[in-house]
Amino acid sequence: MYPPPFDYQAPDSLEEALAILAEHGYEAKALAGGQSLIPLLKLRFAAPAVLVDLGRIPGLDGVEAADGELRIGALARHNQLAASPLVAERCPAASAAAPQIADPLVRNLGTLGGSLAHADPAGDWGSVMIACGAQLVLASAGGRRTVPATEFFRGVFDTALEPTELLTEVRIPSPRGPAGGTYLKLERKVGDFATVGVAVSLELDGAGRIARAGIGLTAVGPQNLRAAAAEEALAGAEPTAEAFAEAGRLAAGGCEPASDVRGSAEYKRHVVEVYVRRGLARALEIARRS
Amino acid sequence: MEITVTVNGTAETRDVEPRLLLVHFLRDVLGLTGTHVGCDTTGCGACTVLLDGAPIKSCTLLAVQADGRAVTTVEGLIENGQLHPIQEAFKEEHGLQCGFCTPGMMLVAKALIESNPDPSEEEVRWAISGNVCRCTGYTNIVKACRRAAAQIRQAEVAS
């Protein structure tokens, strides 16, 4: 299968890339790792007139801790994040998710920003960003703006990104107290999309109560979902098995799974309940060790 | 568009359409048909090559993205007319049945052994988890990868 013809541009600066997008708008499409976009081109689901390859732009794949945040460049690859000690220390949910994305070969090319901008509801990163309270930095020729992950996803393959904008960085606030997180994914086999995925982030206060709980859900709605009712029930609560079980029930009640080849809606809802409970317990273990 | 890709150590400069996939650049432009096209949808790993040493699926990369970079295909494993220890090990352990997945499996093994000279069975299975053997000959593929690692370690001790 061949992609349809396109005009290929490989700018070597972000400014140049943004200028190309400003000129072409909807006619242009940005190429990061290509592990979602190239299959879409081959299947002719996408046929941009201009393909803007971001791969020659230096400095967009960094990982650094600064100003109480973990900052990850949009072009950081999944395998790079899976191997990063800084990500493991500052964001265990991201560290747990990275090695579960697709397969090892896809992880050598696929990028965090590409996955988020693609906005597949079965994509793993969106749930992690929602759970961790991440802010996404969107750049255009006209400037920059920051959008919370909870407001970035708008529906199936739909985000807050304007056609003239690029996602350049994610900023994950570093927890102030003991914290933990994880990502649990049910898949039929390596490389399959998630049947269900659950990202959890938990932060404790000085008294050992829950200061903040973040829960993101994969593949159980038109986009990565925030389990808002579960998060609110946990805030300020004691981190008990009962509280975690109730959070699981609330998350399962609030999601919108569809029956498909990967399982019935009822089954997926049940997995959400179990994975939220287990994920919170695992996050608590990590937090108490930290 | 003119690109230069170093393939198995030789700089290859060609004028290509931007939409040309790397796997077709290797097979159709350079005639290196050891890289196979299997599923053509990023699933099976038959088209695996090493890009700057890391295994990737060449059906899901444009040739223009490889401009200025180094690609290793199965044809690049052979050295001075001698089979690479990984190729020898696949032969000895019967790590292939129909052979369609074999080039990809061997290239993944090469990258794995370079970063982990003594991989466990689980580590080998993890490394090849993006490569499908539809004959289901995984047991011998895993044995072959571990035998190759052992032989490469021994050769390094001997030298």
Interface residues (C-beta under 8 A of the other chain):
Chain A: M1 Y2 P3 P4 P5 F6 D7 Y8 A10 L31 G34 Q35 I38 P39 L41 K42 L51 D53 G55 A102 D103 P104 L105 V106 N108 L109 V190 G191
Chain B: M1 E17 P18 R19 L20 L21 H24 D40 T41 T42 G43 G45 T48 L51 A54 P55 I56 K57 T60 L61 L62 V64 Q65 D67 V108 W126 A127 S129 G130 N131
